[in-house]
Amino acid sequence: MAEQRKILALPLSVSEQWIAGAYYIFNIIKALNLLSEEQKPSIIILAPDESDFEHAKKETGYPYLSYIKTGYAKKTIPGFLNRVSKKLIKKRISIRKIRNVIDVLYPAWRSNEIKNAKRKIFWIPDFQEHHLPGFFSLAELEQRKKGQQYIAAHAESLILSSNDAKKDFEKFYPGHHCKIDVLPFAVLNEDVSKRNVENVLKKYSIQSGYIFIANQMWMHKNNISVLEAIKILKDEGFDHSFVFSGSTNDYRSATYFQTVCEKVQSLGIEKNIKFLGFIDRADQLLLMKHAKFLIQPSLFEGWSTVVEDAKSLNQHLIVSDLEVHKEQLTNYPHLMFDRTSPADLAEKIKTMLTMNELPIQYDYHSQQKKFAQEIIRKLGLE
């Protein structure tokens, strides 16, 4: 049976800089693990560093997982030469050729070394740079749009995570030649229900009764609006604790987190705020589960992992008024606020404080199983 399995190749890079990208790959593998033995494909992890493969094995427990080294690690001589050549002549000079037979490569990338993939399916997480160009350097804007233009002109198949993203792609690239499929993802997180939350609260010096924001300290995550809403609440006599987790390093702005900290001080809300930085995923999920509720304040999202986390935990949620959030929460109770208005967020927080004792009962497992079947169907792995 093993030799008859379809072969799916997944590129993986586990990095604090964009941990959501690694979570996306892990969720695909975990979802496929829900399938019957006959349906499960063989999965090849493509990564320049074997530690990423080991991470995938530990994280997913998938029985048919193997590894192919792709590219060159940064600390090797070829890796160093590639970094230099990409700056000087805009391409790599050291290419590691991979000739393994693969049924599906997903997500494919423009300059991949895979010669024998029967199908190459591309993925674009979102189109943030079109909506919020001021958050990107001119070089990154050019790089992102070149990649999208290549896909529009040359790709046979493209996966997008939402109908909102599909509308964007068709708007920005009306002459595209690729077949588009929408594949919203589900999360398949570790079950943390039996873990002792008191130990985790003690670990991070957190008191119970907190409100949780699980986003990186990146400009588009709209953390400043949350801080301004907290100031409004404090002035009105609401004295609550707000805990933020996520990387404090925005690669687009080295001083952004400093700006956030200065904002906390200028608003006089230091006693209401705790920044945890990038923490253990299981700890994060436990803190999300035991918070009063979660806030997802982003100015832009492709398909929010935080929203899926909340749904998987049956946790109460306040979200910004993005079309993708509306799409993602069609059948899930939530409050929505004007993402440009801290005052509106403050009002929604007050409302949620009166609602969050009502339990949510949402069948997330059915969404996970649907995701698994849709991967098989839309990637052509039947």
Sequence and secondary structure as in RCSB ss.txt:
>XXXX:A:sequence
MAEQRKILALPLSVSEQWIAGAYYIFNIIKALNLLSEEQKPSIIILAPDESDFEHAKKETGYPYLSYIKTGYAKK
TIPGFLNRVSKKLIKKRISIRKIRNVIDVLYPAWRSNEIKNAKRKIFWIPDFQEHHLPGFFSLAELEQRKKGQQY
IAAHAESLILSSNDAKKDFEKFYPGHHCKIDVLPFAVLNEDVSKRNVENVLKKYSIQSGYIFIANQMWMHKNNIS
VLEAIKILKDEGFDHSFVFSGSTNDYRSATYFQTVCEKVQSLGIEKNIKFLGFIDRADQLLLMKHAKFLIQPSLF
EGWSTVVEDAKSLNQHLIVSDLEVHKEQLTNYPHLMFDRTSPADLAEKIKTMLTMNELPIQYDYHSQQKKFAQEI
IRKLGLE
>XXXX:A:secstr
 GGGS EEEEE    GGGHHHHHHHHHHHHHHTTS TTT  EEEEEESSHHHHHHHHHHH  SSEEEEE S  TT
SHHHHHHHHHHHHTSS S    B   EEEESS  TT  B SEEEEEEE    HHHH GGGS HHHHHHHHHHHHH
HHHH SEEEES HHHHHHHHHH TT  SEEEE          TTS HHHHHHHTT  SS EEEE  S GGG HHH
HHHHHHHHHHTT    EEEES S BTTBTTHHHHHHHHHHHHT GGGEEE  S  HHHHHHHHHTSS EEE  S 
 SS HHHHHHHHTT  EEEE  HHHHHHTTTS  EEE TT HHHHHHHHHHHHHHTTS     HHHHHHHHHHHH
HHHTT  
